[in-house]
Amino acid sequence: MEKYRGKKAVVIGGTTGMGLATGMALIKGGAQVLLTGQTEAHLEATRGQVGMQADVVRFNMASIADIHRLYELIEEKLGQVDFVFMNAGVARLEPFDQVAEATYDQVFNVNTKGAFFTAQRLAPLVKDGGAFVFTSSIADGRGTPGMGVYAGSKAALRAFAQVLAAELLPRSIRVNIVSPGFIKTETMGAAGLSQAEREAFEKVGDQITPMKRHGTVEEVARAVLFLAFDATFTTGSTFYVDGGLAQGLTPPRQ
């Protein structure tokens, strides 16, 4: 069943992890899709995977020039679109006293400034009645050591998305936020970790998540697409895909 036949969608950060899973679900559902990425290896791998079924383009969300070029490309390839998934982001895990200005600038330039101006530029291309979904993180509301800059950037993103939801009400464009917890991805949501650090990080995630496991990228994709197409009376909301972690659930004792 091609649930999304006739729909047009853009996935920013769509060549790995949750973005790629969402893009593949859209493609399988019959949608016309444009996926963006930045790393050449991921771009090539995604092109090989989707073939002629989708456009896969290089895009640096921290570049205002790239944002303008992306607008022109989407207008050329798709015209008006039904859905934009703002998924690109970067995470650096560093203690407060070790954060350098370069790290701070990189994280905020992508996660906050880049997302803001990308959404601003692409909003005119979203059809009235369409949708944006932004990827935040449960870190945006938790005091997790080592995540000060990342958490701050995502909290700012969430606040911006809620204001955008209000400002786009006259066009009936819904704006929502998906907030993943520990999700099984290539980087485990934190670039620059060694294999040993990544394994330790994954173990911690399994221990503290009430459902005692990591989520899958497909589980996040289903939540994103629910917000994009099925949650027609929902806007300005945050949808947690975290195994109960942000809700502070405590499993019963065995």
C-alpha positions as CSV (number, residue, x, y, z in Angstrom):
1,M,0.0,0.0,0.0
2,E,1.5,3.3,-1.1
3,K,0.3,5.5,1.8
4,Y,2.2,8.6,0.7
5,R,1.6,8.5,-3.1
6,G,1.2,12.0,-4.3
7,K,3.1,13.5,-1.4
8,K,6.4,15.4,-1.6
9,A,8.8,15.5,1.2
10,V,12.3,16.8,2.1
11,V,14.4,15.2,4.8
12,I,17.3,17.4,6.0
13,G,19.9,15.0,7.4
14,G,18.5,12.1,5.4
15,T,21.5,9.9,4.6
16,T,22.0,8.1,7.9
17,G,20.1,6.9,10.9
18,M,16.7,8.3,11.7
19,G,16.6,10.6,8.7
20,L,17.4,7.8,6.3
21,A,14.9,5.5,7.9
22,T,12.2,8.2,7.5
23,G,13.2,8.8,3.9
24,M,13.1,5.1,3.0
25,A,9.6,4.8,4.6
26,L,8.4,7.8,2.5
27,I,9.9,6.3,-0.6
28,K,8.3,2.9,0.0
29,G,5.1,4.7,0.6
30,G,5.2,6.3,-2.8
31,A,6.3,9.8,-2.0
32,Q,8.6,12.0,-4.0
33,V,11.5,12.6,-1.7
34,L,14.7,14.8,-1.6
35,L,17.3,13.7,1.0
36,T,20.2,15.9,2.1
37,G,23.5,14.9,3.6
38,Q,27.0,16.2,4.0
39,T,29.5,13.3,4.2
40,E,30.4,12.0,0.7
41,A,30.5,8.4,1.8
42,H,27.0,8.6,3.2
43,L,25.7,10.5,0.1
44,E,27.1,7.8,-2.2
45,A,25.8,5.0,-0.1
46,T,22.3,6.5,0.0
47,R,22.3,7.1,-3.8
48,G,23.2,3.5,-4.2
49,Q,20.4,2.5,-1.9
50,V,17.6,4.6,-3.4
51,G,18.7,4.7,-7.0
52,M,16.3,6.9,-9.1
53,Q,13.6,6.8,-6.4
54,A,14.8,10.0,-4.7
55,D,17.1,13.0,-5.1
56,V,20.1,12.9,-2.8
57,V,22.0,16.2,-2.4
58,R,24.9,17.6,-0.5
59,F,23.9,20.3,2.0
60,N,25.6,22.0,4.9
61,M,23.0,23.5,7.2
62,A,25.6,25.8,8.8
63,S,26.0,27.6,5.5
64,I,23.6,30.3,4.6
65,A,24.7,30.1,0.9
66,D,23.8,26.4,1.0
67,I,20.4,27.1,2.5
68,H,19.6,29.4,-0.4
69,R,20.9,26.9,-3.0
70,L,18.7,24.2,-1.3
71,Y,15.6,26.4,-1.7
72,E,16.3,26.7,-5.4
73,L,16.9,23.0,-5.8
74,I,13.8,22.0,-4.0
75,E,11.7,24.5,-6.0
76,E,13.2,23.0,-9.2
77,K,12.9,19.3,-8.3
78,L,9.6,19.2,-6.3
79,G,8.0,22.6,-6.3
80,Q,5.6,22.9,-3.3
81,V,6.1,20.1,-0.7
82,D,3.9,18.5,1.9
83,F,6.5,17.8,4.6
84,V,9.9,18.9,5.8
85,F,11.8,16.8,8.3
86,M,14.5,19.0,10.0
87,N,16.7,16.2,11.2
88,A,20.3,17.3,10.7
89,G,22.3,17.9,13.8
90,V,25.6,17.5,15.5
91,A,26.5,16.4,19.1
92,R,29.7,16.8,21.0
93,L,29.9,15.4,24.5
94,E,32.3,17.4,26.6
95,P,32.4,18.5,30.3
96,F,31.5,22.1,30.9
97,D,35.1,23.1,31.7
98,Q,36.5,21.6,28.6
99,V,34.2,23.1,26.0
100,A,36.0,25.3,23.5
101,E,34.5,28.2,21.6
102,A,34.9,26.3,18.3
103,T,32.8,23.4,19.6
104,Y,30.1,25.8,20.9
105,D,30.0,27.6,17.6
106,Q,29.8,24.4,15.5
107,V,27.0,22.9,17.6
108,F,24.9,26.0,17.6
109,N,25.6,26.9,14.0
110,V,24.1,23.6,12.9
111,N,21.5,22.6,15.5
112,T,20.1,26.1,16.1
113,K,21.1,28.8,13.7
114,G,21.2,26.4,10.7
115,A,17.8,24.9,11.6
116,F,16.3,28.3,12.1
117,F,17.3,29.8,8.8
118,T,16.7,26.6,6.8
119,A,13.1,26.5,8.1
120,Q,12.7,30.2,7.5
121,R,13.8,29.8,3.9
122,L,11.9,26.6,3.1
123,A,8.6,27.6,4.8
124,P,7.3,29.3,1.6
125,L,7.7,26.0,-0.2
126,V,5.5,24.1,2.2
127,K,2.0,23.8,1.1
128,D,-0.8,25.2,3.2
129,G,-1.9,22.3,5.5
130,G,1.6,20.8,5.3
131,A,4.0,20.0,8.2
132,F,7.4,20.5,9.7
133,V,8.9,18.0,12.2
134,F,12.1,18.9,14.1
135,T,14.4,16.5,15.7
136,S,15.3,17.5,19.3
137,S,16.5,15.2,22.0
138,I,15.5,14.2,25.6
139,A,18.7,16.0,26.5
140,D,17.0,19.3,25.9
141,G,15.2,19.0,29.3
142,R,17.6,17.0,31.4
143,G,20.8,18.1,33.3
144,T,23.0,15.4,31.8
145,P,26.8,15.9,32.4
146,G,28.8,16.5,29.3
147,M,25.8,17.6,27.2
148,G,25.7,21.3,28.1
149,V,26.2,22.8,24.7
150,Y,24.2,20.1,22.9
151,A,21.3,20.3,25.3
152,G,21.3,24.1,25.1
153,S,21.2,24.0,21.3
154,K,18.3,21.5,21.3
155,A,16.3,23.5,23.9
156,A,16.6,26.6,21.8
157,L,15.5,24.6,18.7
158,R,12.5,23.3,20.6
159,A,11.5,26.8,21.7
160,F,11.9,28.1,18.1
161,A,9.8,25.3,16.7
162,Q,7.0,26.1,19.1
163,V,7.0,29.7,18.0
164,L,7.1,28.7,14.4
165,A,4.0,26.5,15.1
166,A,2.2,29.6,16.3
167,E,3.3,31.8,13.4
168,L,2.3,29.2,10.7
169,L,-1.2,28.7,12.1
170,P,-2.8,31.0,9.5
171,R,-1.5,28.6,6.8
172,S,-2.6,25.5,8.7
173,I,1.0,24.2,8.7
174,R,1.6,22.0,11.7
175,V,5.0,22.1,13.4
176,N,6.0,19.4,15.9
177,I,9.1,18.1,17.6
178,V,10.2,14.5,17.9
179,S,12.4,13.9,20.9
180,P,14.4,10.6,20.8
181,G,16.1,9.0,23.7
182,F,18.8,6.3,23.2
183,I,18.5,5.2,19.6
184,K,20.7,2.6,17.9
185,T,22.5,4.4,15.2
186,E,26.0,4.4,13.7
187,T,27.3,7.1,16.0
188,M,24.9,6.6,18.9
189,G,24.1,10.3,18.6
190,A,27.5,11.5,19.6
191,A,30.2,12.1,17.0
192,G,33.9,11.5,17.9
193,L,33.5,8.7,20.4
194,S,35.9,5.7,20.3
195,Q,34.4,2.2,19.9
196,A,35.0,1.6,23.6
197,E,33.3,4.9,24.5
198,R,30.4,4.1,22.2
199,E,29.9,0.7,23.7
200,A,30.0,2.1,27.2
201,F,27.5,4.8,26.2
202,E,25.2,2.2,24.7
203,K,25.4,0.1,27.9
204,V,24.4,3.1,30.0
205,G,21.5,3.8,27.7
206,D,20.2,0.3,28.1
207,Q,20.5,0.5,31.9
208,I,18.7,3.9,32.4
209,T,16.0,3.5,29.8
210,P,12.8,2.1,31.5
211,M,12.2,-0.3,28.6
212,K,15.8,-1.5,29.1
213,R,16.8,-1.3,25.4
214,H,17.7,1.2,22.7
215,G,15.0,2.3,20.2
216,T,15.4,1.6,16.5
217,V,15.6,4.2,13.7
218,E,12.4,2.7,12.3
219,E,10.6,3.3,15.5
220,V,11.6,7.0,15.3
221,A,10.6,7.2,11.7
222,R,7.1,5.9,12.4
223,A,6.7,8.6,15.1
224,V,8.0,11.3,12.7
225,L,5.6,10.2,9.9
226,F,2.7,10.1,12.4
227,L,3.4,13.7,13.3
228,A,3.8,14.6,9.6
229,F,0.6,13.1,8.2
230,D,-1.7,11.5,10.8
231,A,-1.6,13.9,13.8
232,T,-3.8,16.4,12.0
233,F,-5.0,18.2,15.2
234,T,-1.5,18.4,16.8
235,T,0.9,21.3,16.5
236,G,3.6,22.8,18.8
237,S,3.9,19.5,20.6
238,T,6.9,17.3,21.6
239,F,6.6,13.6,20.9
240,Y,9.0,11.5,23.0
241,V,10.4,8.3,21.5
242,D,12.6,7.3,24.4
243,G,11.3,4.1,26.1
244,G,9.8,6.1,29.0
245,L,13.1,7.8,30.0
246,A,11.9,11.5,29.9
247,Q,8.8,10.5,31.8
248,G,10.8,9.1,34.7
249,L,9.1,5.7,34.6
250,T,10.4,3.2,37.1
251,P,10.0,-0.5,36.1
252,P,8.5,-2.7,38.9
253,R,10.9,-4.8,40.9
254,Q,11.2,-8.4,39.8
